[in-house]
Amino acid sequence: MITREEIRNITRNGVWKQNSSLIQLLGLCPLLAVTTNMVNGIMLSLATIIVMAVANVAVASLRNFIPHEIRIPVFILIVASLVTAVDLLFNVNLHELYLVLGIFIPLIVTNCIVLARVGSLCRQDPPLQSTFDGIFMGVGM
């Protein structure tokens, strides 16, 4: 069971202390490219939050079944599948926004922050903590 203190630490790390976008200034290109208004920035953030949260829980749940030798390609495959699903959902439900965000939604797959987080944390934490980490790292981005 996850405690309030663990959730508080995960939140603090994701939004501030271990936030790669702020600390290392990685992943700023998509952020700067589409944030011509607040809606675009929030929706790109929402797409990233969804992908990171679901990818984290998927990797945390499957980590014992993924051989060490192929873990990175499997992580990329999981993230790419989720990004494709989010991209299609945006196209169907939020088509005008989808046209504005364009290529930046599929670029979530190549974002090294997403892959690094999925690869490092979710291999060792249980699914619930990994889900919260994905949500708050996405919020931080």
N, C-alpha and C positions, 0 to 999 in steps of 0.2 A: 504494500500500500504506500502511496506517495504522501508525504507530509506537507504541511503548509510551508515549512522552512525550505524543503527541497524545491517546491514550486517557486518560492520567492527567489532562491538562488538561481534557478533556471531562467526566470524572468529577468533578473538583474544582469546575468551573463549574456543573454540573447539580445537584450535591448541596448545595453551599455558596455559592460566590461569586455566581452569577447565579440563585439560587433565588428566584423571584418570591414564592413562598408565605412564605418567611421574611423576605426583604428588604422587600417591598412589602405584605405581609400580604394579598395578593390570593388569592382562591380559598379563604379560610378557612371560609366558610359551609358548604360541603358537608363539609369536614373536621370541623368542630365538630358538625354535625348528626348524623352517623352514627357518630362514634367513641365510642359508648357502651361499646364493648369493643374489644379489640385486633383481633379477627378482622374486624369491620366496617371498621375503618380500613385494615387490610392489604389487604382485598379491593377496597375503593374505590381504593386506591393501585395495586393490580395492574391494575384496569380502566384507570386513567389511563396506566400504563406501557405497556400493550399498545396503546392508542389512539395515544399519542404516538410510540412507536417505529415502528409501521406507517405512521402518517400522515407522519412525517418521511421515511421511505424512499420512500414513494409520491410525495411532492412533490419530493423530490430527484431521483427518477428521471424525473419528468414535467415538470420545470421548463422545459425547452427547448421543450416542446410547448404550454405554457399561455400564451396571449396576456396581456400585461401588464394589459390593460383588464379582464379577467374573472378575474384570479388569486384575489382574495379570495373570490368566490362558489364558485370551484372548490375552494379550500382548505376552505371550510365544508362543501361537498358531500362531500369525501373524509373529513373528520373525522366528519360526521354518519353516513355509511355505516358507518364503522368502529365508532362508538359503538352503532349499531343492531345490528351483528353481535355485539359484546360483550354487549349487553343481552340479546339472544336466547340467546346461549350461557349466560349466567348463569341465565336463566329455565329452560332445559332441564336444565342440569347441576347447578346450585346453587340450586334453587328457594326453599328457606327463606331463604337469604342474599339472593336476589333480592327477596323480599318485604320484608326488612328495609331494604335499600338503596333500594328504591323508585325515586323520581323522581331520585335523585342520580346514577345512572348516565347517564340521558339528558342531565342538566345538564352533563356533560363537554363537550358540543358548544358550549355558550354560555360556557364558561370562557375568558376572554380570555387567560389564560396559554397555553393550548394553541394557540389561533389565532395569538397573537403569535409563539410559538416556531416554529410551522410556517411562518409568513409571513416571518420574518426570517432565520433560520439556514438553513433547508433550500433556500432559493432560491439559495444560493451554495456550500454544501458538498456534496461527493459523498455518495452514498447510505450508505456504511458509516459515515462520521462522523456523518451525520444520524441513523442508527439508534442509535448509541451516545448521542448527545445526547438523543434521545427517551427512551431507557431511563433515563438518569441524571437528566434533568429530572423524569421521573415518580417516580423514587426520592426525589428531593428534595421533591416535593409530598407 
